[in-house]
């Protein structure tokens, strides 16, 4: 089942892609929540935008809202790192259809990071659509592995 609400954030390098996704995904029925930035600034700092989007995803999930997140930048690397600092977020850098699908299917990722300078708008859109459409498999091995990551995140102890 696809999520109903999508939280999106970017830096200056992903603003064109972000604007396209907000319009396109909104038109196909997603509730898009833009966490900025609102104006282009080549010197902007992405962490606050991405962390706020990631926090909103976790808040929605905890409230029972079906939500995912998208963070964008030049490469997507820093944006993924920032989002992953939020407890409860599993952000994955997707660079093709397979990595996008597997992030959801195997890792139940709730945020996708994409590099706006790495893909055309059309290619990036297809990657993000694949991420949004793919359900988590709920296979026991994947549930078990995610639980171990969550246990470390919560307790600081490594579970074998």
C-alpha positions as CSV (number, residue, x, y, z in Angstrom):
1,X,0.0,0.0,0.0
2,X,1.4,3.4,-0.9
3,X,1.6,6.1,1.7
4,X,-0.9,8.9,1.8
5,X,1.5,11.6,3.1
6,X,5.0,12.4,1.8
7,X,7.4,14.7,3.6
8,X,10.0,16.2,1.3
9,X,13.1,18.3,1.9
10,X,16.1,19.4,-0.2
11,X,19.0,21.7,-0.5
12,X,19.6,24.1,-3.3
13,X,20.9,21.4,-5.6
14,X,17.5,19.5,-5.5
15,X,15.1,22.4,-5.6
16,X,14.1,21.9,-9.3
17,X,13.5,18.2,-8.6
18,X,11.6,18.9,-5.4
19,X,9.3,21.4,-7.1
20,X,8.6,18.9,-9.8
21,X,7.9,16.1,-7.3
22,X,5.6,18.2,-5.1
23,X,3.5,19.1,-8.2
24,X,3.6,15.6,-9.8
25,X,3.1,13.5,-6.7
26,X,0.5,15.9,-5.4
27,X,-1.4,15.5,-8.7
28,X,-1.5,11.7,-8.4
29,X,-3.0,11.8,-4.9
30,X,-0.2,12.1,-2.4
31,X,-0.4,14.7,0.3
32,X,2.9,16.5,-0.1
33,X,4.4,18.4,2.9
34,X,7.3,20.6,1.9
35,X,10.0,21.1,4.6
36,X,12.0,23.5,2.4
37,X,13.9,25.4,1.6
38,X,11.4,27.9,0.1
39,X,13.9,30.1,-1.8
40,X,17.1,29.2,-3.6
41,X,20.3,29.9,-1.7
42,X,23.5,28.3,-3.0
43,X,25.0,28.5,0.5
44,X,22.1,26.8,2.3
45,X,22.6,24.1,4.8
46,X,20.5,21.0,4.2
47,X,20.6,19.3,7.7
48,X,17.7,21.3,9.3
49,X,15.5,20.7,6.2
50,X,16.1,17.0,6.1
51,X,16.0,16.4,9.8
52,X,12.7,18.3,10.0
53,X,11.2,16.1,7.2
54,X,12.5,12.9,8.9
55,X,11.1,14.0,12.2
56,X,7.7,14.6,10.6
57,X,7.8,11.1,9.1
58,X,8.4,9.5,12.5
59,X,5.7,11.7,14.1
60,X,3.2,10.7,11.5
61,X,4.0,7.0,11.7
62,X,3.7,7.1,15.5
63,X,0.3,8.8,15.1
64,X,-0.8,6.0,12.7
65,X,-0.5,8.1,9.6
66,X,0.9,6.3,6.6
67,X,3.8,8.5,5.7
68,X,7.2,8.4,4.0
69,X,9.9,10.9,3.3
70,X,12.0,12.1,0.4
71,X,15.3,14.0,0.9
72,X,17.2,15.5,-2.0
73,X,20.5,17.1,-2.7
74,X,23.3,17.1,-5.2
75,X,24.4,13.5,-4.4
76,X,21.8,12.6,-1.7
77,X,24.6,11.4,0.6
78,X,24.6,14.2,3.2
79,X,20.8,14.4,3.1
80,X,20.6,10.6,3.9
81,X,23.1,11.0,6.7
82,X,21.1,13.9,8.2
83,X,17.8,12.0,8.0
84,X,19.3,8.9,9.5
85,X,20.2,10.8,12.7
86,X,16.5,10.9,13.6
87,X,15.5,8.0,15.8
88,X,13.1,5.8,14.0
89,X,14.3,6.8,10.5
90,X,15.7,4.3,8.0
91,X,16.8,6.5,5.1
92,X,18.2,4.8,2.0
93,X,20.2,6.4,-0.8
94,X,18.6,5.1,-4.0
95,X,20.3,5.5,-7.3
96,X,18.3,3.1,-9.5
97,X,15.0,1.2,-9.5
98,X,16.4,-1.8,-7.7
99,X,18.0,0.1,-4.8
100,X,14.7,2.0,-4.4
101,X,12.6,-1.1,-4.3
102,X,14.9,-3.1,-2.1
103,X,15.1,-0.3,0.4
104,X,11.4,-0.7,1.0
105,X,11.0,-4.4,0.4
106,X,14.0,-5.6,2.6
107,X,14.7,-2.7,4.9
108,X,11.3,-1.0,5.4
109,X,13.1,2.3,4.7
110,X,10.8,5.2,5.5
111,X,12.9,7.9,3.8
112,X,14.5,7.9,0.4
113,X,17.5,10.0,-0.6
114,X,18.2,10.9,-4.2
115,X,20.9,13.0,-5.8
116,X,19.3,15.7,-7.9
117,X,22.6,16.1,-9.8
118,X,22.9,12.4,-10.5
119,X,19.7,11.8,-12.5
120,X,17.4,13.5,-14.9
121,X,14.1,14.7,-13.5
122,X,12.4,11.8,-15.2
123,X,14.8,9.2,-14.0
124,X,14.7,10.5,-10.4
125,X,10.9,10.5,-10.5
126,X,10.8,6.9,-11.6
127,X,13.2,6.0,-8.8
128,X,11.1,7.7,-6.2
129,X,7.8,6.3,-7.6
130,X,9.4,2.8,-7.3
131,X,10.3,3.5,-3.6
132,X,6.8,4.8,-2.8
133,X,5.0,1.9,-4.5
134,X,7.1,-1.0,-3.1
135,X,5.7,-2.5,0.1
136,X,7.8,-4.0,2.9
137,X,7.9,-7.8,2.5
138,X,7.4,-8.6,6.1
139,X,9.6,-11.6,5.6
140,X,10.8,-12.9,9.0
141,X,14.5,-12.4,8.2
142,X,13.9,-8.8,7.3
143,X,11.8,-8.1,10.3
144,X,14.4,-9.8,12.5
145,X,17.3,-7.7,11.0
146,X,15.4,-4.4,11.4
147,X,14.6,-5.3,15.0
148,X,18.3,-5.6,15.7
149,X,19.0,-2.2,14.2
150,X,16.2,-0.7,16.3
151,X,17.5,-2.4,19.4
152,X,20.9,-0.8,18.8
153,X,19.3,2.5,18.2
154,X,17.3,2.3,21.4
155,X,19.8,0.6,23.8
156,X,23.2,1.1,22.2
157,X,23.8,-2.7,22.5
158,X,24.6,-4.9,19.5
159,X,22.3,-7.9,19.2
160,X,23.7,-10.9,17.3
